Amino acid sequence: MIFQYLLVALLSFVIIYGTQWPVPYERVTNRPTNNPYCQAGLISFCPTGKTEDAMIYAQDDNDIIEIFALKKPVWSFKFGDLMAKFKIMHDALGFRSQQTGQNWTMEWYELDQLFNCTFPHVLQNDSFIWCDQGALCVYNGIVDSMWNGSSDLSMLKKVAQISGKNYNTWASWAVNDNDTGVYYETWTVYSDNGPNSTMYFDSYDCASFVIRGLNQLYSYGADILPNIHLNYTRINIYSYEPELLGTYDQIVQNQTLHQDFLNFYHNFDSKKPSTGEWIKSLIDIYETFFLSRRFYLYYNNVYWYMKLKQPAPLKISFNEIPITSLLKMK
C-alpha cells in the first residue's frame, strides 16, 4: 500500500513538474522473493557461490587488498568468444589479499539470464510476469582461464588496492547495495548519439556494478593505478523524449493501447514453442526498431513509450576511456 501511494505521488510530480533526466533508479527497502515461474535456463544463478552470508571480508585491517577489473564475453560458458565479436561483454571485480594470497570474485548479474531480465513473459490471461531481478554473486577464487580467454576484449587487470580495514567498510556497502538495488536494467536511452545528448534512462547491469563499486572503493581510500583504460558495453536506444504511460493497471484502461502493448511484448517473449514463431517474432522485432521505430520501456515499475530516432535507433557501444573519468574525483 505504501508503494502504491509513493507511485501515485511520483506520477503526480511528473505530470506537474516534468521529468528528471535521467530518471533516478529506484531502490527498495527489502529484496522481494524471486517468482518461482522465473528460471535461469542454461545455467543456475551463482552456481559456485555462497547462498548465505556471501560476502568475503579481509581478515586483518592492515592487510592490502588488490582489486582487479575482470571482463569476458557474455555466455562464454556456452558460446565461447562469439559475443565478443559483437562487443557484448560481462564485467566483474576480483580481489586478492596480499597477506594470505586468498582471492575472490564478485559479479552482479541477472538471476534468470539476460533475455528474461530484459522483457516480460506474456501469460494467456494477458498479464505479465517480469523476471528482472539481478543480484551479487560472491565466490572464492579468480578463474584465470575464464577472464583471460582467447578474445582480445577479455581482461584480468589490476586497477587498484585498498587497506583491509577500508575494504571491509566497502564490503558492507556492497551488501547493502545488493539488498536495495535489485532490478536489472538492460537499456541505456539517449536523445541521440552526439557528445551533448540527453540521457533519459541509465542501465543497471554488471558494468554498472563495477563502475559503482570502483567509485565507492575510491571514496573509501583505494589507490587507483595510473594509466588504466577500461571498456564497458552499453546497449543504447536513441529516442525522442519518452512519454510516461503509467502502471500496467492504468494501461489496460485503454483497449487499443493495451492490445498494442501486448503485441509488442509478445514478440520478445522468450517462451516460444516453435522455430516458426521465433522467425516471425524476429521479423516483427526488426519492424519495431527500424520501421515503426517504437518501444515500450519498463523502468521503476512504470511503462514509458518511446518514438525511436532514425536511421540507427539501436547501437552497441564499447568505448575505451581512462578509469579516472569513471570516478567521482575527490
Secondary structure as UniProt FT lines:
FT   HELIX           2..17
FT   TURN            36..37
FT   TURN            47..48
FT   TURN            61..62
FT   STRAND          64..73
FT   TURN            74..75
FT   HELIX           76..79
FT   TURN            80..81
FT   HELIX           82..86
FT   STRAND          89..97
FT   TURN            98..100
FT   STRAND          103..110
FT   HELIX           114..118
FT   STRAND          121..122
FT   TURN            124..125
FT   STRAND          128..129
FT   STRAND          133..140
FT   HELIX           144..147
FT   TURN            152..153
FT   STRAND          155..163
FT   HELIX           164..180
FT   STRAND          187..190
FT   TURN            195..196
FT   STRAND          199..201
FT   HELIX           206..219
FT   TURN            220..221
FT   STRAND          223..224
FT   TURN            226..227
FT   STRAND          229..231
FT   STRAND          234..239
FT   STRAND          243..246
FT   HELIX           248..251
FT   TURN            252..253
FT   HELIX           255..268
FT   HELIX           275..286
FT   HELIX           287..291
FT   STRAND          294..299
FT   TURN            300..301
FT   STRAND          302..308
FT   STRAND          314..317
FT   STRAND          320..322
FT   HELIX           323..326
//
